[in-house]
Amino acid sequence: MSMGSTGGGDGLSSDINVTPLIDVLLVLLIIFMITQPMSRKAFDVQVPPKQQQKTKEKPSSQIVLELKADGSYAINGQPYSVTQLDQAFHQVFDPRPAKLLFVKAAPNRKYGEVMQAMDIAHGAGVQVIGFTPTEPGKQ
């Protein structure tokens, strides 16, 4: 009889035996579970106590141009007329290295008035102009 005609199980099997692989994985899992608590190291640290913030405020160096609801102009609270703005901007911004101006306009002021004030400021050397947001409740 030839080997091909016999239906016996004497031939080689190509199936992978996973039992030893599972045994090795379980042993590794146990080793890692045992060594993990030992690898934790703790050391004492002294944290400084939380300090109270001082309420002493520095004087603000920001320049704010206000276009008030009554039609007047003010730079940091000091009132000016439209014709005086150019001189006031030069007086304030010429000695400053940072030429930043914030504009705070009342809701009833016209766009053209705001643009005119910004043009005067730009002509006086102001490089950056920002707008302050409207305060809630004041519209």
Secondary structure, DSSP 8 states (H G I E B T S, - for coil): --TTT---S-S-------HHHHHHHHHHHHHHHHHHHHH-----------------------EEEEE-TTS-EEETTEEE-GGGHHHHHHHHHTT-SS-EEEEEE-TTS-HHHHHHHHHHHHHTT--EEEE----TT--
